[in-house]
């Protein structure tokens, strides 16, 4: 869900050739990264096997980040 929103925001910024839109997409990326980091802490507390899963799977964008 996060990856789709981030990719869509950057795609829109490239489509409209807007620097401000690119800035908004970067803020969205930063916010999603912050939120995902917080969620990962909660998941690590709730599920003891989550750190093993986290090592195998990327946080926001599959195969990249």
PyMOL commands that set and color helices and strands:
alter all, ss='L'
color gray80, all
select helices_A, chain A and resi 2-16+19-46+50-56
alter helices_A, ss='H'
color red, helices_A
deselect
rebuild
show_as cartoon
